[in-house]
Amino acid sequence: MSAVTDTIRKLLAIAEDPSASPHEREVAANRAATLMARHAITSLDLNTAHTEEITTTSIFVPGGPSTPSLAQGLGIDAVARASGAQTYYNDNRRRYNTDTGPGVTVHIAGFRTELDTLIPLASSLIAQTALAWTTWRRSHHDDYQWMTPVERKELRAGYVYGYAEGVAQRIKSSRQEAIQERTSAGDTSTALVLRTKEQRLEDHMNSLNLGTPKDLTLDPAGVADGRDDGWASGLGSPTNKTIKDLNPNLITQ
């Protein structure tokens, strides 16, 4: 593990630490997002762009069909793509007789440089989104309680996906800044390396012959609110977190 990767993991731990102050968690989350994006760019190597191995790592998002586990999986996809990786998933939300229980298994394919920082971020995102949703629901209790079950499900799924989109947008912004800095400094290889790796990853995904992802109905207002909260949090560093709030199954109400 590189020093930068170790620092990013430590910052993510602070962003999830209930004993840290809200300001400390927010600063840590923002710093982790910036470091992650910059590390992915500054560690690019033209000499290995054609030979670096593509690997796949899986993350399990718990939750049955009544939960937004699929929305969370699609949200992880948005974050992964913003980070230079791609995903596919297995929908096991109706399979209760398994060791892990029902849920969605998200497979993240990419190069080790990206995955070393992306995997802890994606794992952290699940718990952080759970708290953000709980906070949003409490602040909109009067409106939420009068919604139908279908409206609640679509709103919750929209918020969960939107939150991840907000994080993804921040990562894209940080990566673009890092690319621009290298270009301004006279680096002419960065764009070429990125295009090469992007094409190799695209070819890899096409070789898997994956099916079409399932459609998911998302409430537009929920997506918008979630996106705003995800962006404003830096990396999704919520306030007033408790140990109980770290349970991703909180996104069930």
C-alpha positions in Angstrom: 0.0 0.0 0.0 1.4 3.4 -1.0 1.7 6.3 1.4 -1.0 8.2 -0.5 -3.4 5.2 -0.4 -2.8 4.8 3.3 -3.5 8.5 3.9 -6.8 8.3 1.9 -7.9 5.3 4.0 -7.1 7.1 7.2 -9.0 10.2 6.0 -12.0 8.0 5.1 -11.9 6.5 8.6 -12.0 10.0 10.1 -15.0 10.9 7.9 -16.8 8.0 9.4 -15.6 8.4 13.0 -18.6 9.4 15.3 -16.1 10.8 17.8 -14.8 13.4 15.4 -16.4 16.8 15.1 -18.7 17.5 12.0 -16.0 20.0 10.8 -13.2 17.4 11.1 -15.3 14.8 9.2 -16.1 17.2 6.5 -12.5 18.3 6.1 -11.3 14.7 6.0 -13.9 13.7 3.4 -13.0 16.6 1.1 -9.3 15.9 1.5 -9.8 12.2 0.8 -11.8 13.0 -2.4 -9.2 15.4 -3.7 -6.3 13.0 -2.9 -8.0 10.1 -4.5 -8.7 11.9 -7.7 -5.2 13.5 -7.9 -3.5 10.2 -7.1 -5.3 8.5 -9.9 -3.9 11.1 -12.3 -0.4 11.7 -11.0 0.3 8.0 -10.8 -0.4 7.5 -14.5 2.4 5.8 -16.4 2.6 5.8 -20.2 4.9 2.8 -20.2 2.3 0.5 -18.5 -0.9 1.9 -20.0 -1.0 -1.0 -22.5 0.1 -3.7 -20.0 -1.4 -2.9 -16.6 -3.7 -5.7 -15.6 -7.5 -5.1 -15.3 -8.8 -6.6 -12.1 -12.3 -7.0 -10.6 -13.3 -6.6 -7.0 -16.8 -7.1 -5.5 -18.8 -5.2 -3.0 -22.1 -6.5 -1.4 -24.9 -4.0 -0.8 -27.4 -5.6 1.6 -31.1 -5.3 1.2 -34.2 -7.0 -0.3 -36.6 -5.6 -3.0 -38.2 -3.2 -0.5 -34.9 -1.4 0.1 -32.9 0.9 -2.2 -30.0 -1.6 -2.5 -30.2 -1.6 -6.3 -30.2 2.2 -6.3 -27.1 2.1 -4.1 -25.5 -0.3 -6.5 -26.2 2.0 -9.4 -24.8 4.9 -7.3 -21.6 3.0 -6.8 -21.5 2.6 -10.6 -21.7 6.4 -11.0 -18.8 6.8 -8.5 -16.8 4.1 -10.1 -17.1 5.6 -13.6 -16.1 9.0 -12.3 -13.0 7.3 -10.9 -12.0 5.6 -14.1 -13.6 2.2 -13.4 -16.7 0.4 -14.5 -19.2 -2.0 -12.9 -21.7 -4.7 -13.4 -23.9 -6.4 -10.8 -25.8 -9.5 -9.7 -29.3 -8.8 -8.4 -29.9 -11.1 -5.4 -32.5 -9.0 -3.6 -35.0 -11.9 -3.5 -32.5 -14.5 -2.4 -33.0 -14.8 1.4 -31.4 -18.3 1.9 -27.8 -17.2 1.4 -24.9 -16.6 3.8 -25.1 -12.9 3.2 -28.9 -12.5 2.9 -30.6 -10.6 0.1 -28.8 -7.8 -1.7 -26.9 -6.6 -4.8 -23.3 -7.7 -5.5 -21.5 -4.9 -7.4 -18.4 -6.0 -9.4 -16.0 -3.2 -10.0 -13.6 -3.6 -12.9 -10.6 -1.4 -13.3 -6.9 -0.9 -12.9 -5.2 -1.4 -9.5 -4.3 2.3 -9.3 -8.0 3.2 -9.3 -9.3 0.3 -7.3 -6.9 0.8 -4.4 -8.7 4.0 -3.4 -12.1 3.4 -5.0 -13.0 0.2 -3.1 -12.7 1.8 0.4 -14.6 4.8 -0.9 -17.4 2.7 -2.3 -17.7 0.7 0.9 -17.7 3.9 2.9 -20.4 5.4 0.7 -22.9 2.7 1.7 -22.8 3.7 5.4 -22.6 7.4 4.8 -25.6 7.4 2.4 -27.6 5.5 5.1 -27.1 8.3 7.6 -27.7 11.1 5.0 -31.0 9.5 4.1 -32.0 9.2 7.8 -31.2 12.9 8.3 -33.2 13.9 5.2 -36.2 11.8 6.2 -36.3 13.3 9.7 -36.1 16.9 8.3 -39.0 16.2 5.9 -41.1 14.1 8.2 -44.3 16.0 7.7 -44.3 15.5 3.9 -42.9 12.0 4.0 -45.5 10.5 6.3 -48.3 11.3 3.9 -46.7 9.6 0.9 -47.8 6.3 -0.4 -45.5 3.3 -0.1 -44.7 3.5 -3.8 -43.9 7.2 -3.6 -41.7 6.6 -0.6 -39.8 3.8 -2.3 -39.1 5.9 -5.4 -38.1 9.0 -3.4 -35.7 7.0 -1.2 -34.2 5.3 -4.3 -33.8 8.7 -6.0 -32.1 10.2 -3.0 -29.7 7.3 -2.5 -28.7 7.4 -6.2 -28.6 11.2 -6.3 -26.3 11.2 -3.2 -23.8 9.0 -5.0 -24.1 11.2 -8.1 -23.1 14.2 -6.0 -20.0 12.4 -4.8 -19.2 11.3 -8.4 -19.5 14.9 -9.6 -17.0 16.0 -7.0 -14.6 13.3 -8.0 -14.9 14.3 -11.7 -14.2 17.9 -10.7 -11.1 16.9 -8.7 -9.8 14.7 -11.5 -10.3 17.4 -14.1 -8.4 19.9 -12.0 -5.5 17.4 -11.6 -5.5 16.8 -15.4 -5.5 20.5 -16.1 -2.6 21.1 -13.8 -0.5 18.5 -15.5 -1.4 19.8 -18.9 -0.5 23.4 -17.9 2.8 22.1 -16.7 3.6 20.8 -20.1 2.6 17.1 -19.6 1.5 15.7 -22.9 1.1 12.1 -22.0 -1.8 12.3 -19.4 -4.6 12.5 -22.0 -3.1 9.7 -24.0 -2.7 7.4 -21.0 -6.3 8.1 -20.0 -7.6 7.3 -23.4 -5.6 4.1 -23.7 -6.8 2.8 -20.3 -10.4 3.9 -21.0 -10.4 2.0 -24.3 -8.8 -1.1 -22.8 -11.4 -1.1 -20.0 -14.2 -0.6 -22.5 -13.0 -3.5 -24.6 -12.8 -5.7 -21.4 -16.4 -4.9 -20.4 -17.6 -5.6 -24.0 -15.9 -9.0 -23.9 -18.1 -10.0 -20.9 -21.3 -9.8 -23.0 -23.3 -8.4 -20.1 -27.0 -8.0 -20.2 -28.9 -4.7 -20.1 -29.2 -3.3 -16.6 -32.6 -3.2 -15.0 -34.7 0.0 -15.1 -35.2 1.7 -11.8 -37.8 4.3 -11.2 -36.3 7.3 -9.3 -38.1 10.3 -8.0 -36.6 13.4 -9.6 -36.9 15.5 -6.5 -35.2 12.8 -4.4 -32.4 12.6 -6.9 -31.9 16.4 -6.8 -31.8 16.5 -3.0 -29.5 13.6 -2.8 -27.2 15.0 -5.4 -27.0 18.3 -3.5 -26.3 16.6 -0.2 -23.7 14.3 -1.8 -21.8 17.2 -3.4 -22.0 19.4 -0.3 -20.7 16.7 2.0 -17.4 16.5 0.0 -17.3 12.8 0.0 -20.5 12.2 2.0 -19.3 13.2 5.5 -22.6 13.5 7.4 -23.0 15.2 10.8 -24.2 13.8 14.1 -23.3 10.2 13.2 -23.7 7.4 15.8 -22.6 3.8 15.7 -26.1 2.8 15.0 -26.3 5.1 12.0 -23.4 3.2 10.4 -25.9 0.3 9.7 -26.7 0.4 6.0 -30.0 -1.3 6.7 -31.3 2.0 8.1 -32.3 2.8 4.5 -35.4 0.7 4.9 -37.9 3.2 6.1 
